[in-house]
Structure formats: structure tokens, C-alpha cells
């Protein structure tokens, strides 16, 4: 879900940036700045979620290895 949100906000930020090239409006700049901020935030959240998932999987694999069993994929 986070990855989808990240992709959507990046697409929207690019669309707004393209509009800014045609029409340099202060309100549109503000919306673009907000979209860029949200895009940056979602990127960080996505990276943190991936790191948590990877850490969790590694912990499960280590536990299974310690028990002498294979970890299911």
C-alpha cells in the first residue's frame, strides 16, 4: 500500500511540475512544494517499512536456523 501511495504521489508531483512549466502560478508552486514534501515523506516511510520487513524476515530465518528447520518462504 505504501509503495502504491509513493508511486501515485510521485506521478502527481511530476504532473504538477509539468503544469508549472506552462503556468508559473504561486498557488501551483505551493501545491507542488506540498506534493514534493509528501513524496519525500512517503519515500522515507516506504524505505522504513522495507527495512522492518527485511529485519523481520532475517529474524525468522535466524530462529528457524537455530531450531534446525527451514524457514518457509
N, C-alpha and C positions, 0 to 999 in steps of 0.2 A: 504494500500500500504506500509506504514511504517513497519507494522508488518511482511509482506511478505519479505521485504528487510532485516529486522532484522534476520528472520529465515534463509534466504539464506546466509547471511554473517557469521552467526554462524556455519552453516554447512560447509562452505568453510574454516573457521578458524580451525575447528576440522579436516577437511581433510588434511590441511597443517600441522597441529600439528602431525598427524599420519605419514605423509611423513618425518617429521623431526626426528622421532624416528628411521627411517630406514637410513636416509642420512642427517647427520648434515652438512649442507652447509650454508655459511654466507649469500648468496643471498636469500636462502629459509627462513632463520631466519628473514631477513629484511622483506620479504613478509608476514611472519607470524606476525611479530610485527605490520605491517600496517593493516593486517586483524583484529587483536585483537583490535587495536585502532578504526577502523571503526565499529567493533561490539559493542564496548563500547559506541561510539557516537550514533549509531542507537538505542541502548537500551535507552539512555537518551532522544532522540528525541521521541521515542515511548511512554515513560513514560510521557513526557510533553504533547504530543498530547492526551493521555488518560485523563490526568488531565484537559486539556482545554475542552475536550468533556464532562467530568463529571460536570465540573463547569457550562458549558453552559446549560446542561440538568437541573441541580439544579436551575439555574436562571429561566428557562422556567417554571418549576414546581412551584416555588415560585410565579411567576407572575400569573399563572393560578389559583393558590390557592387564591391569593389576589382578583382576579376577581370572585371567587366563581365557577369556572368551572374546569372540569377535564382536565388534560393535556393529549393529545393523545400520545400513546406510539409509 
